[in-house]
């Protein structure tokens, strides 16, 4: 088994018996991640002129773009894809009118003559270009400069409204109205106020404490770990016993708790592949988790996660 076969087996639990098939299937997955079109493995198309039957490793269709792809795993031979492999693909394209592009996937890269031949393919009589890709297990060198771990430091400030202190401030008219509650001959009047709602001058409910504080309690003082401030409540009233008393506003102090947490998002994939274009630029990394979500039906059609 080639190293690619071994990785395929590690991801899926088993590998195809036929040499090279595992890499072809992985190339189909890479193609789908690029095109998001309809991808099929190991399809067969009969030539329009030669009547020959062509076996296609990666058949991809995305709208009007239909391509045939070859996938070569030469890791055991430790050799690159050469010009001869490229010529076979170029030779098939004129015989397949519905195919407008060729693609090549190599696990070991390409010789310089193969690269030049692919680059010139658009100028051949068929006029059909060939895109070449290096698709293989990634190395430390590939991943230099990439982000492996994201560390998020979180600071939560949590209010405790059940421990808050609320102090209504009355207008002069509100204070005068409350004086009627003090019995003749008494110097003070005590009343436990359950403050939940605010009213207009006619006693109609116009606001609740929940609505008032739904937009937070303002800035928190880091020394006292509490928010202190006031809401200006012009033309708002509260009931103190039976008296409708006019407010200036509502002063408050709300304690807060501070919580610090750290979260790490780490790439813990066991197998990572890298997909590169003809210039050697990285198109994307593909993890074992992404690959594992894919499958193929009995006809070779790929189905995505």
C-alpha positions as CSV (number, residue, x, y, z in Angstrom):
1,X,0.0,0.0,0.0
2,X,1.1,3.5,-0.7
3,X,1.3,6.2,2.0
4,X,-1.9,7.6,0.4
5,X,-3.6,4.3,0.8
6,X,-2.5,4.1,4.4
7,X,-4.0,7.6,5.1
8,X,-7.2,6.7,3.3
9,X,-7.5,3.6,5.5
10,X,-6.8,5.6,8.7
11,X,-9.6,8.0,7.7
12,X,-12.3,5.6,6.5
13,X,-11.3,2.4,8.2
14,X,-10.6,0.5,5.0
15,X,-9.0,1.2,1.6
16,X,-9.8,0.0,-1.9
17,X,-7.8,-3.1,-3.1
18,X,-6.9,-1.6,-6.5
19,X,-3.8,0.5,-6.4
20,X,-4.4,4.2,-7.1
21,X,-8.2,4.0,-6.4
22,X,-7.9,5.6,-3.0
23,X,-6.1,8.6,-4.4
24,X,-8.6,9.0,-7.2
25,X,-11.4,9.1,-4.6
26,X,-9.5,11.7,-2.6
27,X,-9.0,13.7,-5.7
28,X,-12.8,13.7,-6.3
29,X,-13.3,15.1,-2.8
30,X,-10.7,17.8,-3.5
31,X,-12.4,18.6,-6.8
32,X,-15.8,18.9,-5.0
33,X,-14.4,21.2,-2.4
34,X,-13.1,23.5,-5.2
35,X,-16.0,23.4,-7.6
36,X,-19.0,22.5,-5.4
37,X,-20.4,20.9,-8.5
38,X,-21.5,17.3,-9.5
39,X,-18.5,15.0,-9.1
40,X,-18.2,11.3,-10.1
41,X,-15.5,8.8,-9.6
42,X,-14.4,6.2,-12.2
43,X,-16.9,7.1,-14.9
44,X,-16.7,6.0,-18.5
45,X,-17.4,8.0,-21.6
46,X,-17.3,6.8,-25.2
47,X,-15.4,8.9,-27.7
48,X,-17.4,10.7,-30.3
49,X,-15.0,9.9,-33.2
50,X,-12.9,6.9,-32.1
51,X,-15.8,5.1,-30.4
52,X,-13.2,4.2,-27.7
53,X,-14.3,4.0,-24.1
54,X,-12.4,6.4,-21.8
55,X,-12.1,5.7,-18.1
56,X,-12.2,9.0,-16.2
57,X,-10.9,9.2,-12.6
58,X,-12.6,12.5,-11.8
59,X,-15.6,13.7,-13.8
60,X,-16.8,17.1,-12.7
61,X,-19.7,19.3,-13.9
62,X,-20.4,22.7,-12.6
63,X,-23.0,24.5,-14.8
64,X,-21.5,24.8,-18.3
65,X,-18.1,23.7,-17.1
66,X,-17.4,20.0,-17.5
67,X,-14.0,18.6,-16.9
68,X,-12.3,15.2,-16.9
69,X,-9.5,14.6,-14.4
70,X,-6.6,12.2,-14.1
71,X,-5.3,11.3,-10.6
72,X,-1.9,9.7,-10.2
73,X,-0.3,8.4,-7.0
74,X,3.3,7.8,-7.7
75,X,4.4,7.8,-4.1
76,X,5.6,4.2,-4.1
77,X,7.7,4.8,-7.3
78,X,8.8,8.1,-5.9
79,X,8.5,9.8,-9.2
80,X,6.8,12.9,-10.6
81,X,4.1,13.0,-13.2
82,X,5.8,13.3,-16.6
83,X,5.0,14.7,-20.0
84,X,3.8,11.3,-21.2
85,X,1.0,11.2,-18.7
86,X,-0.1,14.7,-19.7
87,X,-0.1,13.8,-23.4
88,X,-2.5,11.0,-22.8
89,X,-5.0,13.4,-21.3
90,X,-4.5,15.9,-24.0
91,X,-5.0,13.2,-26.6
92,X,-8.4,12.2,-25.2
93,X,-9.9,15.7,-25.0
94,X,-10.6,16.2,-28.8
95,X,-12.6,12.9,-28.8
96,X,-14.9,14.1,-26.0
97,X,-16.9,17.2,-27.2
98,X,-18.8,17.5,-24.0
99,X,-15.6,18.0,-22.0
100,X,-14.2,21.5,-22.1
101,X,-11.3,21.2,-19.7
102,X,-8.8,18.7,-18.4
103,X,-7.5,18.4,-14.8
104,X,-4.6,16.5,-13.4
105,X,-4.0,15.6,-9.7
106,X,-0.6,14.4,-8.6
107,X,0.6,13.2,-5.2
108,X,4.2,13.8,-6.2
109,X,4.3,16.9,-8.3
110,X,5.2,17.3,-12.0
111,X,8.4,17.3,-14.1
112,X,9.2,20.6,-15.8
113,X,8.3,19.2,-19.3
114,X,4.9,18.1,-17.9
115,X,4.3,21.6,-16.5
116,X,5.3,23.3,-19.8
117,X,3.1,20.9,-21.7
118,X,0.1,21.6,-19.5
119,X,0.7,25.4,-19.7
120,X,0.7,25.2,-23.5
121,X,-2.4,22.9,-23.8
122,X,-4.8,25.8,-24.5
123,X,-2.9,26.5,-27.7
124,X,-3.3,22.9,-29.0
125,X,-5.8,22.3,-31.8
126,X,-8.5,21.1,-29.3
127,X,-8.2,24.5,-27.5
128,X,-9.0,22.8,-24.2
129,X,-6.8,23.8,-21.2
130,X,-5.4,21.5,-18.6
131,X,-5.3,22.6,-15.0
132,X,-2.7,20.8,-12.9
133,X,-2.9,20.4,-9.1
134,X,-0.5,19.0,-6.6
135,X,-2.6,17.2,-4.0
136,X,-0.8,15.4,-1.2
137,X,-0.3,15.1,2.6
138,X,0.9,18.4,3.9
139,X,4.3,18.9,5.5
140,X,5.6,21.3,8.2
141,X,7.0,23.5,5.5
142,X,3.6,23.7,3.8
143,X,2.0,24.8,7.1
144,X,4.6,27.5,8.0
145,X,2.8,30.7,8.8
146,X,-0.6,29.0,9.1
147,X,-2.7,29.4,12.2
148,X,-2.8,26.1,14.2
149,X,-4.4,27.4,17.4
150,X,-6.8,30.3,18.1
151,X,-6.8,31.5,21.7
152,X,-9.8,33.6,22.9
153,X,-9.6,35.4,26.2
154,X,-13.1,36.2,27.4
155,X,-14.0,38.7,30.1
156,X,-17.6,38.5,31.3
157,X,-19.2,41.2,33.4
158,X,-22.4,39.8,35.0
159,X,-24.9,42.1,36.8
160,X,-26.7,40.9,39.9
161,X,-29.9,43.0,39.8
162,X,-31.3,41.0,42.8
163,X,-28.7,42.7,45.0
164,X,-29.2,46.1,43.5
165,X,-30.0,49.3,45.5
166,X,-32.7,51.5,44.0
167,X,-33.5,55.0,45.2
168,X,-36.4,57.0,43.7
169,X,-36.0,60.8,43.6
170,X,-39.2,62.8,43.8
171,X,-40.0,66.2,42.5
172,X,-41.2,68.9,44.9
173,X,-44.7,68.2,43.8
174,X,-44.1,64.5,44.5
175,X,-42.8,65.2,48.0
176,X,-45.8,67.5,48.7
177,X,-48.2,64.8,47.6
178,X,-46.5,62.2,50.0
179,X,-46.9,64.5,53.0
180,X,-50.6,63.6,52.9
181,X,-49.6,60.1,54.1
182,X,-48.2,61.4,57.4
183,X,-50.9,61.4,60.0
184,X,-51.5,64.5,62.1
185,X,-49.2,64.6,65.1
186,X,-46.8,62.0,63.5
187,X,-43.2,63.0,62.4
188,X,-42.6,60.1,60.0
189,X,-44.3,57.6,57.8
190,X,-42.8,54.2,56.8
191,X,-43.8,52.3,53.7
192,X,-42.3,49.2,51.9
193,X,-42.3,50.1,48.2
194,X,-42.4,47.3,45.7
195,X,-41.1,49.1,42.7
196,X,-42.1,47.4,39.4
197,X,-44.0,49.9,37.3
198,X,-44.2,53.6,36.4
199,X,-47.3,55.6,35.6
200,X,-48.4,58.8,33.9
201,X,-50.2,61.6,35.8
202,X,-53.5,59.8,35.4
203,X,-52.3,56.5,36.9
204,X,-51.9,54.7,33.6
205,X,-49.0,52.3,33.4
206,X,-46.4,53.5,30.9
207,X,-43.2,51.7,31.8
208,X,-41.8,48.7,33.8
209,X,-38.5,48.4,35.6
210,X,-37.7,45.5,33.4
211,X,-38.2,47.6,30.3
212,X,-36.2,50.4,31.7
213,X,-33.2,48.2,32.5
214,X,-33.3,46.0,29.4
215,X,-30.6,48.0,27.7
216,X,-28.1,47.4,30.5
217,X,-27.1,49.4,33.6
218,X,-24.4,51.5,32.1
219,X,-20.6,51.5,32.6
220,X,-19.2,49.4,35.4
221,X,-16.6,50.8,37.8
222,X,-13.7,48.4,37.9
223,X,-12.8,49.4,41.4
224,X,-16.2,48.9,43.0
225,X,-17.3,46.3,40.5
226,X,-20.7,47.9,40.3
227,X,-22.6,50.2,38.0
228,X,-23.9,53.4,39.5
229,X,-26.0,56.0,37.9
230,X,-29.5,57.2,37.4
231,X,-32.4,57.2,34.9
232,X,-34.1,60.5,34.3
233,X,-37.8,59.9,34.4
234,X,-39.6,63.2,33.6
235,X,-43.4,62.9,33.7
236,X,-43.2,59.5,35.3
237,X,-45.0,58.7,38.6
238,X,-44.9,55.9,41.2
239,X,-47.5,54.8,43.7
240,X,-46.4,55.2,47.3
241,X,-49.2,53.6,49.2
242,X,-52.3,55.3,47.7
243,X,-50.4,58.5,46.5
244,X,-49.3,59.0,42.9
245,X,-46.0,60.7,43.4
246,X,-44.1,62.5,40.6
247,X,-40.5,61.4,39.9
248,X,-37.3,63.2,38.9
249,X,-35.6,60.0,38.3
250,X,-34.3,56.7,39.7
251,X,-30.9,56.3,41.2
252,X,-29.3,52.9,41.2
253,X,-26.3,50.8,42.2
254,X,-26.0,47.3,40.7
255,X,-23.1,45.0,41.8
256,X,-21.4,43.0,39.1
257,X,-19.3,39.9,39.0
258,X,-16.3,39.5,36.7
259,X,-15.4,36.2,35.2
260,X,-12.3,35.5,33.1
261,X,-12.3,32.4,30.8
262,X,-9.9,31.2,28.1
263,X,-11.0,29.1,25.1
264,X,-8.6,27.4,22.6
265,X,-9.7,26.3,19.1
266,X,-7.0,23.9,17.9
267,X,-6.6,22.0,14.7
268,X,-6.4,18.5,16.0
269,X,-6.8,16.7,12.7
270,X,-4.6,13.6,12.3
271,X,-4.3,13.8,8.5
272,X,-4.1,17.0,6.6
273,X,-3.8,17.3,2.8
274,X,-2.6,20.3,0.9
275,X,-4.0,21.3,-2.5
276,X,-1.7,23.5,-4.7
277,X,-2.2,25.1,-8.1
278,X,0.2,25.0,-11.1
279,X,2.3,27.9,-9.6
280,X,2.7,26.1,-6.3
281,X,0.4,28.4,-4.4
282,X,-1.7,26.7,-1.7
283,X,-5.4,26.7,-2.6
284,X,-6.5,25.1,0.6
285,X,-5.7,22.6,3.4
286,X,-8.1,19.6,3.6
287,X,-8.4,17.8,7.0
288,X,-9.4,14.2,7.8
289,X,-12.6,15.6,9.4
290,X,-13.6,17.2,6.1
291,X,-12.8,14.1,4.1
292,X,-14.5,11.7,6.4
293,X,-17.8,13.5,5.8
294,X,-17.8,12.4,2.1
295,X,-18.9,9.2,0.5
296,X,-19.7,7.6,-2.9
297,X,-22.7,5.7,-4.1
298,X,-22.6,2.5,-6.1
299,X,-22.3,4.5,-9.3
300,X,-19.4,6.5,-8.1
301,X,-21.3,9.7,-7.5
302,X,-19.9,11.7,-4.6
303,X,-22.2,12.9,-1.8
304,X,-21.0,15.7,0.4
305,X,-21.5,16.1,4.2
